[in-house]
Amino acid sequence: MGMVSFNVLHRGEGRFHRGTSGPLVIAAGAPPLAAPHLNIVPHDDMAAVLAGKLVYNLNNALNALSGLTLREQLGDRRWRLILAAAQDEALAVFRAEGIQPWSLGKVPVSRFLRILRLPDFLFRLLSRRGVKIDSAARSSMWEDLERRRRTEIDELQGAIIARAAALGMSTPVNRAISDAIHAAEEAAKGSPKLAPGDLPGRIS
């Protein structure tokens, strides 16, 4: 079992663009991989790794809805506040399940929410020390909308919604994001290029 922590965008014609930094995490004890160009990290709790990956990937839908590059979207505090609210719901679900999500980098995922809520200039300053994002990086969900394909929203926000429902918990932010992506899928016009205020509800 393994988990790719970095962003990859399909450029077509057999070309793939790696847009962010990050390791390839594999289960401890798994056969070694012959990939010297990758930072491969073994981990003995893949359930925690996959939970952490899910929390981070909740931004995929927001990037797809915005139509912006990842750098542009994450550079806007209004989008980061929505992401922080969605991740807050997810972390509450995982706490209820007794799972401590794995953290990408040195900052624990729970503290990362505080960084997301910082003013833009402070966020830019701190983010330079974390995951590196190039100017062309976008989420794979943005690519799905642009190519008129079904997205993986049901495996991301949908997974949080389902797990929360099983626990009798509510996840209104993730529900609103999921509904917006499903609406964009049905419209089949690519990214709807929403502004942060276009999502329903007050998120802070």
C-alpha positions in Angstrom: 0.0 0.0 0.0 1.2 3.5 -0.8 0.2 7.1 -0.9 1.3 9.9 -3.3 1.4 13.1 -1.3 2.3 15.5 -4.1 0.1 17.0 -6.8 0.2 15.6 -10.4 -1.6 17.1 -13.4 -2.1 15.2 -16.6 -1.1 17.5 -19.5 -2.1 15.1 -22.2 -0.1 13.1 -24.8 1.6 11.1 -22.1 2.9 14.2 -20.2 2.4 14.6 -16.4 3.3 17.7 -14.4 4.3 17.5 -10.8 3.1 20.7 -9.2 4.0 20.4 -5.5 6.7 18.9 -3.3 6.1 15.9 -1.0 7.1 12.2 -0.4 5.7 8.9 -1.6 4.6 7.1 1.5 4.6 3.3 1.6 3.6 0.7 4.2 6.5 -0.2 6.4 7.9 -3.6 5.4 6.7 -3.3 1.8 9.1 -4.3 -1.0 11.5 -1.5 -1.9 10.8 0.6 -4.9 13.3 1.3 -7.6 12.6 5.0 -7.8 15.7 6.9 -6.8 14.3 10.3 -8.0 11.5 10.1 -5.4 11.6 10.7 -1.7 10.1 7.4 -0.4 9.0 7.3 3.3 7.9 4.1 5.0 5.1 4.4 7.6 3.7 1.8 10.0 0.1 3.3 10.2 -1.3 3.6 6.7 -4.8 4.3 8.1 -3.5 7.5 9.6 -1.6 8.3 6.4 -4.7 7.9 4.3 -6.8 10.0 6.7 -4.2 12.8 6.5 -4.2 12.6 2.8 -8.0 12.9 2.7 -7.9 15.9 5.0 -5.4 17.7 2.7 -7.2 16.7 -0.4 -10.4 18.4 0.7 -8.9 21.4 -1.1 -9.1 19.7 -4.5 -12.8 20.6 -4.8 -12.3 24.2 -3.8 -9.5 24.6 -6.4 -11.8 23.1 -9.1 -14.7 25.4 -8.2 -12.4 28.5 -8.2 -10.8 27.9 -11.6 -7.6 29.4 -10.2 -4.2 27.8 -9.9 -3.4 26.3 -6.5 -1.0 29.1 -5.7 -3.6 31.8 -6.5 -6.5 30.0 -4.7 -4.5 29.3 -1.5 -3.1 32.8 -1.6 -6.7 34.1 -1.0 -7.7 33.9 2.7 -11.4 33.7 1.8 -10.8 30.3 0.1 -8.5 29.3 2.9 -11.2 29.9 5.5 -13.5 27.6 3.6 -10.8 24.9 3.5 -10.1 25.3 7.2 -13.8 24.9 8.0 -14.0 21.8 5.8 -10.9 20.3 7.4 -12.2 21.1 10.8 -15.2 19.0 10.2 -13.1 16.1 8.9 -10.8 16.2 11.9 -13.8 16.1 14.2 -15.0 13.0 12.4 -11.6 11.3 12.7 -11.3 12.2 16.4 -14.7 10.5 16.9 -13.3 7.4 15.1 -10.1 7.4 17.2 -7.9 8.2 14.2 -5.0 10.7 14.4 -4.4 11.8 10.7 -0.8 11.8 9.5 0.7 15.2 8.8 2.5 16.2 5.7 5.6 18.1 6.7 6.6 19.4 10.1 3.4 21.1 11.0 0.7 18.9 12.5 -2.5 18.9 10.4 -4.5 20.3 13.4 -2.1 23.3 13.6 -2.2 23.7 9.8 -5.8 25.1 10.2 -4.5 28.0 12.3 -2.0 28.8 9.5 -4.8 28.7 6.9 -6.7 31.3 8.8 -3.8 33.8 9.0 -3.8 37.0 7.0 -2.5 36.6 3.5 1.0 38.1 4.1 1.6 35.9 7.1 0.4 32.8 5.3 2.7 33.5 2.3 5.6 33.9 4.7 5.0 30.7 6.6 4.0 28.6 3.5 7.5 29.2 1.9 8.8 26.8 4.6 6.3 24.1 3.8 5.0 22.5 0.7 6.3 24.1 -2.5 3.7 24.9 -5.1 4.7 26.0 -8.6 2.7 28.5 -10.6 1.1 25.9 -12.9 -0.2 23.5 -10.3 -4.0 22.8 -10.2 -6.0 20.0 -8.7 -6.9 16.9 -10.6 -10.6 17.7 -9.9 -10.2 20.9 -11.8 -8.9 18.8 -14.7 -11.9 16.5 -14.4 -14.4 19.3 -14.7 -12.5 20.8 -17.6 -12.6 17.5 -19.4 -16.3 16.9 -18.6 -15.5 13.8 -16.5 -17.0 12.7 -13.2 -14.9 13.7 -10.3 -13.8 11.9 -7.2 -15.9 14.2 -4.9 -17.7 11.2 -3.5 -14.4 9.8 -2.3 -13.3 13.1 -0.7 -16.0 15.3 0.7 -18.4 12.5 0.2 -16.4 10.2 2.4 -16.4 12.7 5.2 -20.1 13.3 4.9 -20.8 9.5 5.0 -18.5 8.9 8.0 -20.0 11.8 9.8 -23.6 10.5 9.1 -22.7 7.1 10.5 -21.6 8.9 13.7 -24.7 11.1 13.9 -22.5 14.2 13.1 -23.2 17.1 10.7 -20.8 18.4 8.0 -22.5 21.4 6.4 -19.4 22.9 4.8 -18.3 19.7 3.1 -21.9 19.1 2.1 -22.1 22.6 0.4 -18.8 21.9 -1.4 -20.0 18.5 -2.6 -23.3 19.9 -3.9 -21.4 22.6 -5.8 -19.1 20.1 -7.5 -22.1 17.8 -8.4 -23.8 20.9 -9.9 -20.7 21.6 -11.9 -20.6 18.0 -13.2 -24.2 18.2 -14.3 -23.6 21.6 -16.0 -20.7 20.1 -18.0 -19.2 23.5 -18.7 -15.9 23.1 -16.9 -14.9 24.9 -13.7 -17.7 27.3 -12.7 -15.1 29.8 -11.5 -16.9 30.6 -8.3 -15.9 33.3 -5.9 -15.6 32.3 -2.3 -18.8 34.0 -1.4 -20.8 32.0 -4.0 -20.8 28.9 -1.7 -23.8 28.9 0.6 -23.6 29.6 4.3 -21.3 31.8 6.4 -17.9 30.2 6.8 -15.3 31.8 9.1 
